[in-house]
Amino acid sequence: MANPRAFPSFVFDHNEPQKTMFAGQAVSDSPAPFPVEDRSSKISLPQNQWEAKNA
């Protein structure tokens, strides 16, 4: 069976600690029972640039 997929969304300017803690699950020796890929932006982008990048 394939691993389930989820797309958690964080408000860059308001949820930095939560995003950091969640992305911390991506370490190779994590006890999390699922793989995690951190594809989040590393800088705050205006909405039009974010939309263009993720289109």
C-alpha positions as CSV (number, residue, x, y, z in Angstrom):
1,M,0.0,0.0,0.0
2,A,1.3,3.5,-0.9
3,N,2.0,6.0,1.9
4,P,-0.7,8.5,2.4
5,R,0.0,12.1,1.2
6,A,-1.0,15.3,3.0
7,F,-0.3,19.0,2.2
8,P,0.0,20.9,5.5
9,S,-0.2,24.6,5.0
10,F,1.4,27.2,7.2
11,V,1.2,31.0,7.3
12,F,4.9,31.9,6.8
13,D,4.9,35.0,9.1
14,H,2.8,33.4,11.9
15,N,3.5,29.7,12.1
16,E,7.3,29.4,11.9
17,P,7.6,27.3,15.1
18,Q,4.9,24.9,14.0
19,K,6.4,24.5,10.5
20,T,9.9,24.0,12.0
21,M,8.6,21.3,14.4
22,F,6.7,19.5,11.7
23,A,9.6,19.6,9.2
24,G,11.8,18.3,11.9
25,Q,10.0,15.0,11.4
26,A,11.8,14.7,8.1
27,V,15.1,13.6,9.6
28,S,16.2,10.1,8.5
29,D,16.1,8.6,12.0
30,S,12.7,10.0,12.8
31,P,10.3,7.7,14.7
32,A,7.4,9.1,12.6
33,P,5.6,6.3,10.8
34,F,5.5,8.2,7.5
35,P,7.9,10.0,5.2
36,V,8.0,13.8,5.3
37,E,9.2,16.1,2.6
38,D,9.7,19.8,3.4
39,R,8.9,21.7,0.3
40,S,8.1,24.9,2.1
41,S,9.5,28.3,1.0
42,K,12.5,29.4,3.0
43,I,11.6,33.1,2.5
44,S,8.3,35.1,2.7
45,L,6.9,35.7,-0.8
46,P,4.2,38.1,-2.0
47,Q,1.1,36.1,-3.0
48,N,1.5,36.6,-6.8
49,Q,5.1,35.3,-6.7
50,W,4.1,32.3,-4.5
51,E,1.2,31.5,-6.9
52,A,3.5,31.8,-10.0
53,K,6.2,29.6,-8.4
54,N,3.6,26.8,-7.5
55,A,1.5,26.9,-10.6
